[in-house]
Amino acid sequence: MGILSGKRGIIFGALDDNSIASYVAKKCVAEGATITLTNAPVAMRFGEIQKLGAALNAEVIPADATNLEDLEALVDKSMEILGGKIDFVLHAIGMSLNVRKKKSYTDLKHDWMLKTFDISAISFHKVMQTLYKKDAMNEEGSIVGLSYIAAQRTFPDYSEMAESKALLESFARSFGYHFGIKNKVRVNTISQSPTMTTAGQGIKGFQEFFDYADKMSPLGNASAESCADLCASLFSDFSKGVTMQNLYNDGGFSSMGMNPAVLGL
Ligand SMILES: NC(=O)c1ccc[n+]([C@@H]2O[C@H](COP(=O)([O-])OP(=O)(O)OC[C@H]3O[C@@H](n4cnc5c(N)ncnc54)[C@H](O)[C@@H]3O)[C@@H](O)[C@H]2O)c1
């Protein structure tokens, strides 16, 4: 018996083996859940998500998370395949056009910025609103989004993703209220350490920053595996009182001022 035995979930954002969502999907299935996997139609081209789906006996359903019609079809199909309402949802989606095109923060294209917010943050609201309107979440279910500490502190190369994460965390608090009142569904974000993934490595100087954060954190950078463990516990019945929180899975980084290791002392 796993801690997610009998639970049904939807996992967004597994692109390849390095994706945090792939670790979460594997962990949830190992803990007894049945899941559907979803990603943007363009992500299907790489074929990795189909391999993951086959390994986990999980149907892969393409959906652009900025498109409400896609999300409605995804939720309907997931309930049909999984045989009932949804117990947990992972939102692990992030993309910045300005970062991708290497625009500096003082020279951003604002129409790209709006697209970044839509993909990386407003999609979280769209997912929750779709689930809410369809009454698709089970009583005492759990929804998690992935964030980063740039929502609270300045990390210059994180660019407009900082504002995306601030918005994402705010949506978790605001929708957490409405879902809590409705049927005791929890909504939280996990603020994760730098992690070697496609999205992470798109940030300028990522390897150097990864090494800096690793030294700064008493536990070292928290791995994707540990993020998956925390997700599984938030999806389980062992965290029924936790909602509207931003939880740091960062090895202690967020509480540090200075670590002598960084100075080489
Ligand atoms: N890697 C890190 O250092 C780090 C740290 C903290 C938080 N995060 C967050 O973790 C989450 C997962 O990212 P990751 O690091 O695993 O990288 P990743 O590149 O593996 O995952 C990002 C995913 O977003 C998906 N996506 C992009 N546009 C989409 C759309 N329109 N509709 C649906 N899906 C779309 C991509 O296809 C991809 O699967 C993101 O929210 C990211 O910001 C990452």
The ligand as an SDF file (V2000), in Angstrom:
LIG
                    3D

 44 48  0  0  0  0  0  0  0  0999 V2000
   14.5640   23.6840  -13.1480 N   0  0  0  0  0  0  0  0  0  0  0  0
   14.6360   24.5770  -12.1720 C   0  0  0  0  0  0  0  0  0  0  0  0
   15.7050   25.0470  -11.7850 O   0  0  0  0  0  0  0  0  0  0  0  0
   13.3600   25.0120  -11.4940 C   0  0  0  0  0  0  0  0  0  0  0  0
   13.4260   25.6230  -10.2230 C   0  0  0  0  0  0  0  0  0  0  0  0
   12.2510   26.0580   -9.6230 C   0  0  0  0  0  0  0  0  0  0  0  0
   11.0320   25.8750  -10.2770 C   0  0  0  0  0  0  0  0  0  0  0  0
   11.0080   25.2820  -11.5020 N   0  0  0  0  0  0  0  0  0  0  0  0
    9.7110   25.1260  -12.1670 C   0  0  0  0  0  0  0  0  0  0  0  0
    9.3980   23.7740  -12.3400 O   0  0  0  0  0  0  0  0  0  0  0  0
    8.4390   23.6620  -13.3930 C   0  0  0  0  0  0  0  0  0  0  0  0
    8.8520   22.5230  -14.3320 C   0  0  0  0  0  0  0  0  0  0  0  0
   10.0140   22.9050  -15.0460 O   0  0  0  0  0  0  0  0  0  0  0  0
   11.2620   21.9370  -15.2430 P   0  0  0  0  0  0  0  0  0  0  0  0
   12.4110   22.6060  -14.6020 O   0  0  0  0  0  0  0  0  0  0  0  0
   10.9230   20.5440  -14.8850 O   0  0  0  0  0  0  0  0  0  0  0  0
   11.5490   22.0740  -16.8070 O   0  0  0  0  0  0  0  0  0  0  0  0
   10.9040   21.3750  -18.1150 P   0  0  0  0  0  0  0  0  0  0  0  0
   11.4170   22.1720  -19.2550 O   0  0  0  0  0  0  0  0  0  0  0  0
   11.2020   19.9190  -18.1080 O   0  0  0  0  0  0  0  0  0  0  0  0
    9.3250   21.5940  -17.9100 O   0  0  0  0  0  0  0  0  0  0  0  0
    8.6310   22.7520  -18.3520 C   0  0  0  0  0  0  0  0  0  0  0  0
    7.3790   22.2330  -19.0430 C   0  0  0  0  0  0  0  0  0  0  0  0
    6.4640   23.2770  -19.4070 O   0  0  0  0  0  0  0  0  0  0  0  0
    5.7930   22.7720  -20.5640 C   0  0  0  0  0  0  0  0  0  0  0  0
    5.0450   23.8060  -21.2710 N   0  0  0  0  0  0  0  0  0  0  0  0
    5.5360   24.9360  -21.8550 C   0  0  0  0  0  0  0  0  0  0  0  0
    4.5380   25.6130  -22.4660 N   0  0  0  0  0  0  0  0  0  0  0  0
    3.3870   24.9150  -22.2390 C   0  0  0  0  0  0  0  0  0  0  0  0
    2.0190   25.1080  -22.5930 C   0  0  0  0  0  0  0  0  0  0  0  0
    1.6270   26.1670  -23.3180 N   0  0  0  0  0  0  0  0  0  0  0  0
    1.1100   24.1750  -22.2090 N   0  0  0  0  0  0  0  0  0  0  0  0
    1.4800   23.0940  -21.4820 C   0  0  0  0  0  0  0  0  0  0  0  0
    2.7620   22.8650  -21.0890 N   0  0  0  0  0  0  0  0  0  0  0  0
    3.7000   23.7640  -21.4810 C   0  0  0  0  0  0  0  0  0  0  0  0
    6.9600   22.2400  -21.3930 C   0  0  0  0  0  0  0  0  0  0  0  0
    6.5690   21.4630  -22.4990 O   0  0  0  0  0  0  0  0  0  0  0  0
    7.7110   21.4670  -20.3300 C   0  0  0  0  0  0  0  0  0  0  0  0
    7.2200   20.1300  -20.2060 O   0  0  0  0  0  0  0  0  0  0  0  0
    8.3450   25.0370  -14.0420 C   0  0  0  0  0  0  0  0  0  0  0  0
    7.2440   25.7460  -13.5070 O   0  0  0  0  0  0  0  0  0  0  0  0
    9.6360   25.6820  -13.5840 C   0  0  0  0  0  0  0  0  0  0  0  0
    9.5780   27.0950  -13.6050 O   0  0  0  0  0  0  0  0  0  0  0  0
   12.1310   24.8360  -12.1110 C   0  0  0  0  0  0  0  0  0  0  0  0
  1  2  1  0
  2  3  2  0
  2  4  1  0
  4  5  1  0
  4 44  2  0
  5  6  2  0
  6  7  1  0
  7  8  2  0
  8  9  1  0
  8 44  1  0
  9 10  1  0
  9 42  1  0
 10 11  1  0
 11 12  1  0
 11 40  1  0
 12 13  1  0
 13 14  1  0
 14 15  2  0
 14 16  1  0
 14 17  1  0
 17 18  1  0
 18 19  2  0
 18 20  1  0
 18 21  1  0
 21 22  1  0
 22 23  1  0
 23 24  1  0
 23 38  1  0
 24 25  1  0
 25 26  1  0
 25 36  1  0
 26 27  1  0
 26 35  1  0
 27 28  2  0
 28 29  1  0
 29 30  1  0
 29 35  2  0
 30 31  1  0
 30 32  2  0
 32 33  1  0
 33 34  2  0
 34 35  1  0
 36 37  1  0
 36 38  1  0
 38 39  1  0
 40 41  1  0
 40 42  1  0
 42 43  1  0
M  CHG  2   8   1  16  -1
M  END
$$$$
